[in-house]
Amino acid sequence: MNRYETVFILTPVLSDEQMKEAVEKFKGVLAENGATVVNEEEWGLRKLAYPIQKKSTGFYCLLEFEGEPTIVKKLDVAFRRDERVIRFLTFRLDKYAAEYAEKRRRLRANKANENPAEAQAEATETKEA
């Protein structure tokens, strides 16, 4: 099994419920095809570097998962069929990228456990930026 990471941008006109529903849909596609989700991060509403489909912002989401190589094509098809997705990118993590992702998750979890108020404030700032 390979480890993959996918980042996708959802249209900014969605409500929070619709955004979470879209993320759950893609997690369901992964689960149906035998993949296990290792990490899920919602980066929130962010400004795009350039307009895409006349939109200047979008909801960024990251999913890290383990699965067979055939699942990537199935996930790509699901992204292309969903009109809520503006852009997506999926790539395979090599051993160094997987180690870095694990280290980043641990640091984020430790920071949240040590200072919950600061972590919440930082998350709010990140969403607003």
C-alpha positions in Angstrom: 0.0 0.0 0.0 1.2 3.5 -0.9 0.6 6.6 1.1 -1.0 9.5 -0.8 -1.9 13.1 0.0 -4.6 15.0 -1.8 -5.5 18.7 -1.5 -8.6 20.0 -3.0 -10.3 23.4 -3.2 -14.1 23.7 -2.9 -16.1 26.6 -4.1 -16.5 29.5 -1.6 -20.3 29.8 -1.9 -20.8 26.6 0.1 -22.0 26.7 3.7 -20.0 24.9 6.4 -22.5 22.0 6.3 -22.1 21.6 2.5 -18.4 21.8 2.8 -18.2 19.1 5.4 -20.7 17.0 3.4 -18.4 17.2 0.3 -15.3 16.2 2.4 -17.3 13.2 3.8 -18.3 12.2 0.3 -14.6 12.0 -0.8 -13.7 10.1 2.4 -16.5 7.7 1.5 -15.1 7.2 -2.0 -11.7 6.3 -0.3 -13.4 3.9 2.2 -15.4 2.2 -0.5 -12.3 1.4 -2.4 -10.3 0.0 0.5 -8.2 3.0 1.5 -7.7 4.2 5.0 -7.7 7.9 5.9 -4.6 8.7 7.9 -5.1 12.5 8.4 -7.7 15.0 7.5 -7.2 18.8 7.7 -9.6 21.6 6.8 -7.6 24.7 6.2 -10.7 26.9 5.8 -11.5 29.7 3.4 -8.3 31.1 1.8 -7.5 33.6 -0.9 -6.4 32.0 -4.2 -3.2 33.0 -5.9 -5.2 33.7 -9.1 -8.9 33.6 -10.0 -10.3 30.2 -10.9 -13.7 30.2 -12.5 -14.1 33.9 -11.5 -13.6 33.0 -7.8 -10.9 34.5 -5.7 -11.3 32.4 -2.6 -12.0 28.7 -1.8 -12.2 26.2 1.0 -9.0 24.2 1.2 -9.0 20.6 2.4 -6.2 18.0 2.8 -6.7 14.2 3.0 -3.8 11.9 3.7 -4.6 8.2 3.0 -3.1 4.8 2.4 -4.4 2.7 -0.5 -3.7 0.9 -3.7 -2.5 2.9 -6.8 -5.8 2.2 -8.6 -7.7 4.4 -6.1 -6.1 7.6 -7.3 -7.9 7.4 -10.7 -11.3 6.7 -8.9 -10.7 9.6 -6.6 -9.8 11.9 -9.6 -13.1 10.8 -11.3 -15.0 11.7 -8.2 -13.3 15.1 -8.0 -14.0 15.8 -11.7 -17.7 14.9 -11.4 -18.4 17.1 -8.4 -19.0 20.7 -9.5 -18.2 21.9 -6.0 -14.5 21.2 -6.6 -12.5 24.0 -8.2 -9.0 22.3 -8.2 -7.4 19.2 -6.8 -4.0 17.6 -6.6 -3.1 14.1 -5.5 0.4 12.8 -5.1 2.2 9.8 -3.6 4.3 10.4 -0.6 7.8 8.9 -0.5 9.3 7.8 2.8 10.8 11.3 3.5 7.5 13.1 2.8 5.6 10.6 5.0 8.1 11.2 7.9 7.7 14.9 7.5 3.9 14.7 7.5 4.0 12.6 10.6 6.3 15.0 12.3 4.1 18.0 11.3 1.0 16.2 12.7 2.8 15.5 16.0 3.9 19.1 16.4 0.4 20.4 15.6 -1.1 18.0 18.2 1.5 18.9 20.9 0.9 22.6 20.3 -2.9 22.1 20.6 -2.5 20.1 23.8 -0.1 22.6 25.5 -1.9 25.8 24.7 -5.5 25.2 23.6 -6.4 28.9 23.7 -3.4 29.8 21.5 -4.0 27.0 19.1 -7.6 28.1 18.7 -6.6 31.7 18.1 -4.0 30.6 15.6 -6.5 28.5 13.8 -8.9 31.4 13.6 -6.2 33.7 12.3 -5.2 31.1 9.7 -8.8 30.8 8.5 -9.2 34.6 8.2 -5.9 35.0 6.3 
